[in-house]
Amino acid sequence: MSVSVQQLTKIYGEQHAVHEVSFEAHSGQVLGFLGPNGAGKSTTMKIITGFLPPSSGTASVCGYNVETAPMEARRRIGYLPENNPLYKEMYVREYLHFTGKLHKVPRLKQRVEEMIEATGLGRECHKLIGALSKGYRQRVGLAQAMLHDPEVLILDEPTSGLDPNQLVEIRALIRQLGQQKTVIFSTHIMQEVQAVCDRVIIINRGKIVADDPIERLQERIAGESVLTIEFRQAVKKEALLAIPGVKQAKNTGGNRWQLSAAADADVRPQVADFVKRHELDIIEMHREAISVEEVFKKLTSHA
């Protein structure tokens, strides 16, 4: 695995900001890290990147412990912190060259131009960072995080301040990066989670309350899987209930039905067999899922 966190705890005075958090993140995966304000997301990210020491527990990146081998771990991390600290008196291209030299990036000039193009900074790269909008400053922060081609990207609110068009571009970039790298990012935008993430961790009051692939998370909270199907012909309820795995059948108008099954069941193959055997026509069929926002509210509503 690229990132391993085991029994991680951070205590401030008598408060457990992070309490015995454990998870692993693998290459080729975009992991969404969610939680209310003050839940421990940023603290966990700062410990993984070596900016904060843990009170107990361990964190390692690509096999290197962030406390005992900090430089080896940091070489493999690209980090965009929540407050995105930048040298505002530097020009965009100048700043990227500066950070590239710190990382000893080979073919630096070419790599800087690649990052400028990848993050859409071409039209703004001649400007002082202090003259950029918040959205373009976020792009500069993302460019510096990716500049040294790290194996792990840790992004704390990476799309903050971006307009809708910029959101689409940066989400596409994160998805692309997630195909080869390990990407861990936090966000408060639930649509972003559904659009980008393969897996979601929800942390609340310093503890992990959910860790699932996004589809499984929705089904686990719902307690059942629901299949909506509309037939061209009339179909009797008794016939639908006879389909293996179907627990309930509810008519929602005309020839449209909702079929309920166990949360971990997918009855679409059995329904398809039923349709074929009875020579029926289907107008529509899809699985229902509650939104990630509803899941988030349900798991953190006591906060």
Sequence and secondary structure as in RCSB ss.txt:
>XXXX:A:sequence
MSVSVQQLTKIYGEQHAVHEVSFEAHSGQVLGFLGPNGAGKSTTMKIITGFLPPSSGTASVCGYNVETAPMEARR
RIGYLPENNPLYKEMYVREYLHFTGKLHKVPRLKQRVEEMIEATGLGRECHKLIGALSKGYRQRVGLAQAMLHDP
EVLILDEPTSGLDPNQLVEIRALIRQLGQQKTVIFSTHIMQEVQAVCDRVIIINRGKIVADDPIERLQERIAGES
VLTIEFRQAVKKEALLAIPGVKQAKNTGGNRWQLSAAADADVRPQVADFVKRHELDIIEMHREAISVEEVFKKLT
SHA
>XXXX:A:secstr
  EEEEEEEEEETTEEEEEEEEEEE TTEEEEEE  TTSSHHHHHHHHTTSS  SEEEEEETTEETTTSHHHHHH
TEEEE TT    TTSBHHHHHHHHHHHTT TTHHHHHHHHHHHTT TTTTTSBGGGS HHHHHHHHHHHHHTT  
SEEEEESTTTT  HHHHHHHHHHHHHHTTTSEEEEE S HHHHHHH SEEEEEETTEEEEEEEHHHHHHHHHSEE
EEEEEESS   HHHHHTSTT  EEEEEETTEEEEEEETT   HHHHHHHHHHTT  EEEEEEE   HHHHHHHHH
TT 
